[in-house]
Amino acid sequence: MKDSLSKALNAPDCRSFLVLQIFLSLTTGISIVGLVLATVDSFAKYHTTFVAMEWASAGVFLLEYLARIWVAEQKLKYVLSFWGIIDLLSIVPSFFGTWGSRFLSYSKELRIIHCIRIVRLAKLSRIFIQTHRGTSHSAEKETIILYFMSLVFSIVSLGSLLYAVEGHQKAFANIPLAMSQCTRILLGGLSSADPSTILGELSILFTRFVGLALFGLLISVTGKTLERFLFGSHPK
C-alpha cells in the first residue's frame, strides 16, 4: 500500500499520479473560489456552502500532507521543503478560522495566507510540462502554460493583497473587486480608486512591476506562436 501511494504521489509516469494530481488541483481551485466569494457580502446566504467547501478541501489537503510525510524517505526534508511549507500553509489557516465566533470570519491577513493555495496549481502545470516535454513545440507549450499560470497567480494573490490593505475602500471591498482592479493595473490601466495607505501605494507599484514582467512574457509567447504559425517548424 505504501509503495502504491508513493507512486501516486511522486511518480509522474504512473497513471494514478496524474489522476491524483488533477483531483488535488481541482480541489485547490474550488477552495480558492470559495475563499474569494466568501468575502462578498451578497453571497453571505451561501455561508454554509462555503464552510462545507472549506472543510472538505482542508480535509483533502491534510490527508495529502500526512500521506506525503508517511511515504517520504527523509520526512523532515519534505516538511521543510518549499512544497512541504506550501502544503502546510494550505491547511493551518482553516483550523485557525475555527477559533473565532464564526468559521471563515478570520482576518484579512489570514485570508492572504489561505490564498497561497493557488501556488499548488503549479503542480498541475508541472505535470503537463513533464508529459509533453520532448514533443514537438514543447518549449512553446511550456511558455504558454507559464504565462497563464503566472497571470492567474498574480491576479488572485495581488488582488488578495490589495483587499487586505485597501479593503476599507469601496473599490477594494472584497477580493473579486480587488482582483478586478488588479487586472486593470496588470494590463496597463488605472485603478478606479487611489490607494489611501502607504502599503496600498506600494502594492499598486509592485502590481505595475509584475504587469510589466507579464507583458514581456506575453511578447515572448506571442512571438513564438506567430513564428510557428507563419513559418512552421524549423528544419532539424
C-alpha positions as CSV (number, residue, x, y, z in Angstrom):
1,M,0.0,0.0,0.0
2,K,2.8,2.4,0.9
3,D,4.5,1.7,-2.4
4,S,1.3,2.3,-4.4
5,L,0.7,5.6,-2.5
6,S,4.2,6.7,-3.1
7,K,3.8,6.2,-6.8
8,A,0.5,8.1,-6.9
9,L,2.2,11.0,-5.1
10,N,5.6,11.1,-6.7
11,A,5.8,9.1,-10.0
12,P,4.9,11.2,-13.0
13,D,4.9,8.2,-15.3
14,C,2.2,6.5,-13.3
15,R,-1.5,7.0,-14.3
16,S,-2.6,7.2,-10.7
17,F,-0.2,10.1,-10.2
18,L,-1.9,12.1,-13.0
19,V,-5.4,11.3,-11.7
20,L,-4.5,12.2,-8.1
21,Q,-2.8,15.5,-9.0
22,I,-5.7,16.6,-11.2
23,F,-8.1,15.8,-8.3
24,L,-5.9,17.8,-5.9
25,S,-5.6,20.7,-8.4
26,L,-9.4,20.8,-8.9
27,T,-9.9,20.7,-5.1
28,T,-7.4,23.6,-4.8
29,G,-9.2,25.7,-7.5
30,I,-12.7,25.1,-5.9
31,S,-11.4,26.0,-2.4
32,I,-9.9,29.3,-3.8
33,V,-13.1,30.2,-5.5
34,G,-15.0,29.6,-2.2
35,L,-12.5,31.7,-0.2
36,V,-12.8,34.6,-2.8
37,L,-16.6,34.6,-3.0
38,A,-16.9,34.3,0.8
39,T,-15.7,38.0,1.0
40,V,-18.7,39.2,-1.0
41,D,-21.5,40.4,1.3
42,S,-24.2,39.5,-1.2
43,F,-23.1,35.8,-1.0
44,A,-23.5,35.7,2.7
45,K,-26.5,33.4,2.3
46,Y,-24.2,30.8,0.9
47,H,-22.1,30.8,4.1
48,T,-22.9,27.1,4.9
49,T,-21.8,26.1,1.4
50,F,-18.5,27.9,1.7
51,V,-18.0,26.3,5.1
52,A,-18.6,22.8,3.6
53,M,-16.2,23.6,0.7
54,E,-13.5,24.8,3.2
55,W,-13.8,21.8,5.5
56,A,-13.8,19.3,2.5
57,S,-10.7,20.9,0.9
58,A,-8.9,21.3,4.2
59,G,-9.5,17.6,4.9
60,V,-8.2,16.6,1.5
61,F,-5.1,18.7,1.9
62,L,-4.5,17.3,5.4
63,L,-4.7,13.7,4.2
64,E,-2.3,14.5,1.3
65,Y,0.2,16.2,3.7
66,L,0.1,13.3,6.1
67,A,0.4,10.8,3.2
68,R,3.5,12.6,1.8
69,I,5.1,12.6,5.2
70,W,4.4,8.8,5.6
71,V,5.9,7.8,2.2
72,A,8.8,10.3,2.3
73,E,12.2,8.6,2.9
74,Q,13.5,11.8,4.5
75,K,10.4,13.1,6.3
76,L,12.0,16.3,7.8
77,K,13.4,17.2,4.3
78,Y,9.9,17.2,2.9
79,V,8.4,19.1,5.8
80,L,11.0,21.9,5.4
81,S,10.9,21.9,1.6
82,F,9.1,24.5,-0.5
83,W,6.2,22.3,-1.3
84,G,6.0,21.0,2.2
85,I,5.7,24.5,3.6
86,I,3.1,25.4,0.9
87,D,1.1,22.3,1.7
88,L,1.2,23.1,5.5
89,L,0.1,26.7,4.9
90,S,-2.8,25.4,2.8
91,I,-4.1,23.6,5.9
92,V,-3.2,25.7,9.0
93,P,-5.4,28.8,8.3
94,S,-8.5,26.6,8.2
95,F,-8.0,25.5,11.8
96,F,-7.2,29.0,12.9
97,G,-10.5,30.0,11.4
98,T,-12.4,27.6,13.7
99,W,-11.3,29.5,16.8
100,G,-13.4,32.6,16.0
101,S,-17.1,33.1,16.7
102,R,-17.8,32.3,13.1
103,F,-15.9,30.0,10.7
104,L,-14.3,31.7,7.7
105,S,-14.5,35.1,9.6
106,Y,-10.8,35.3,10.3
107,S,-8.7,38.3,9.5
108,K,-7.8,39.6,6.0
109,E,-4.2,38.7,6.6
110,L,-5.1,35.1,7.2
111,R,-7.1,35.1,4.0
112,I,-4.0,36.1,2.1
113,I,-2.1,33.1,3.6
114,H,-5.1,31.0,2.6
115,C,-4.9,32.2,-1.0
116,I,-1.4,30.8,-1.2
117,R,-3.1,27.6,-2.1
118,I,-3.1,28.8,-5.7
119,V,0.7,28.0,-5.7
120,R,-0.4,24.4,-5.6
121,L,-1.9,24.8,-9.1
122,A,1.7,25.0,-10.4
123,K,1.8,21.2,-9.7
124,L,-0.7,20.6,-12.5
125,S,1.2,22.8,-14.9
126,R,4.4,20.9,-14.0
127,I,2.7,17.6,-14.7
128,F,1.5,18.9,-18.1
129,I,5.0,20.1,-18.9
130,Q,6.6,16.8,-17.9
131,T,4.1,14.9,-20.0
132,H,4.7,16.9,-23.2
133,R,8.5,17.6,-22.7
134,G,10.4,16.2,-25.7
135,T,7.4,16.5,-28.0
136,S,7.1,18.9,-30.9
137,H,6.8,22.6,-29.8
138,S,7.1,21.6,-26.2
139,A,9.0,24.8,-25.4
140,E,6.2,27.0,-26.8
141,K,3.6,25.0,-24.7
142,E,5.8,25.4,-21.6
143,T,6.0,29.2,-22.1
144,I,2.2,29.5,-22.7
145,I,1.4,27.5,-19.5
146,L,3.9,29.6,-17.6
147,Y,2.3,32.8,-18.8
148,F,-1.3,31.8,-17.9
149,M,-0.3,30.3,-14.6
150,S,1.7,33.5,-13.7
151,L,-1.3,35.7,-14.8
152,V,-3.8,33.8,-12.7
153,F,-1.5,33.6,-9.7
154,S,-0.8,37.4,-9.9
155,I,-4.4,38.3,-10.1
156,V,-5.5,36.2,-7.2
157,S,-2.5,36.9,-4.9
158,L,-2.1,40.6,-5.6
159,G,-5.9,41.1,-5.6
160,S,-6.0,39.5,-2.1
161,L,-3.2,41.8,-1.0
162,L,-5.0,44.9,-2.2
163,Y,-8.1,43.7,-0.4
164,A,-6.2,43.3,2.8
165,V,-4.6,46.8,2.8
166,E,-7.3,48.8,1.0
167,G,-10.4,46.8,1.9
168,H,-11.9,49.9,3.6
169,Q,-12.4,51.5,0.2
170,K,-15.5,50.6,-1.9
171,A,-13.3,49.7,-4.9
172,F,-11.5,47.0,-2.9
173,A,-14.3,46.0,-0.6
174,N,-14.0,42.3,-1.4
175,I,-11.5,40.1,-3.2
176,P,-13.3,39.9,-6.5
177,L,-13.5,43.7,-6.7
178,A,-9.8,43.9,-5.7
179,M,-8.9,41.3,-8.4
180,S,-10.8,43.4,-11.0
181,Q,-8.8,46.5,-10.0
182,C,-5.6,44.4,-10.1
183,T,-6.4,43.0,-13.5
184,R,-6.8,46.6,-14.9
185,I,-3.4,47.6,-13.4
186,L,-1.7,44.5,-14.7
187,L,-3.0,45.2,-18.2
188,G,-1.6,48.7,-18.1
189,G,-4.7,50.6,-17.0
190,L,-5.5,52.7,-13.9
191,S,-7.3,51.7,-10.8
192,S,-10.7,53.4,-10.2
193,A,-9.6,54.4,-6.7
194,D,-6.3,55.8,-5.4
195,P,-4.6,53.9,-2.5
196,S,-5.1,55.7,0.8
197,T,-2.2,53.9,2.7
198,I,1.5,53.6,2.1
199,L,1.1,49.8,1.9
200,G,-1.6,50.3,-0.7
201,E,0.7,52.6,-2.7
202,L,3.5,50.0,-2.5
203,S,1.1,47.2,-3.5
204,I,0.0,49.2,-6.6
205,L,3.6,49.9,-7.6
206,F,4.5,46.2,-7.2
207,T,1.5,45.2,-9.2
208,R,2.6,47.5,-12.1
209,F,6.0,46.0,-12.0
210,V,4.5,42.5,-12.2
211,G,2.4,43.7,-15.1
212,L,5.5,44.8,-17.0
213,A,7.1,41.4,-16.4
214,L,4.0,39.6,-17.6
215,F,3.8,41.8,-20.7
216,G,7.4,40.8,-21.6
217,L,6.4,37.2,-21.2
218,L,3.3,37.7,-23.3
219,I,5.5,39.2,-26.1
220,S,7.7,36.1,-26.0
221,V,4.6,33.8,-26.1
222,T,3.0,35.7,-29.0
223,G,6.3,36.0,-31.0
224,K,7.0,32.2,-30.8
225,T,3.4,31.3,-31.6
226,L,3.3,33.7,-34.6
227,E,6.6,32.5,-35.9
228,R,5.4,28.9,-35.8
229,F,2.1,29.8,-37.5
230,L,3.8,31.8,-40.3
231,F,6.9,29.7,-40.9
232,G,6.1,26.3,-39.4
233,S,8.7,24.2,-37.7
234,H,12.4,24.9,-38.2
235,P,14.1,22.1,-40.0
236,K,16.3,19.9,-37.9
